Amino acid sequence: MWVKKTPTEMLEDRRQEKRARFLLAVVLGAVSCVLVSITKNWHSVYQGGDFFVTLAEVPRRLPDALFFGLIVGLLFYRFKTKDRTVVCFSCGKAGYIGTTSRCSCGGELGKMAGVKWKKDPANHRR
Ligand SMILES: [Zn+2]
């Protein structure tokens, strides 16, 4: 059965989620930065140019690339969508946050991020 997490567990979850999001933002930003600094845009490829820039060109492109990487990382960190999955406390069915806060079975829906699975002691005869 699904049970609500305690406030302490929620806090720890949020801390971990924030740390993971930050790390991912840094990685994405760094990857974007590297890609921009070593590759040319598609326009030049269509015109028959090389896809990769020469090594001598990299330092000149680095400031722009760093800026681009920073923007990508910030945007990702700011706008990453949260988990919108909800579960029903009564029947355990999962769904997405919609217009109703009730499951079709009449049970209460809770956010997936706020609940954890616990073995039902009454259902433990297997
Ligand atoms: Zn239900």
Boltz pocket constraint, residues with backbone or C-beta under 6 A from the ligand:
constraints:
  - pocket:
      binder: B
      contacts: [[A, 88], [A, 89], [A, 90], [A, 91], [A, 92], [A, 93], [A, 103], [A, 104], [A, 105], [A, 106], [A, 107]]
      max_distance: 6.0
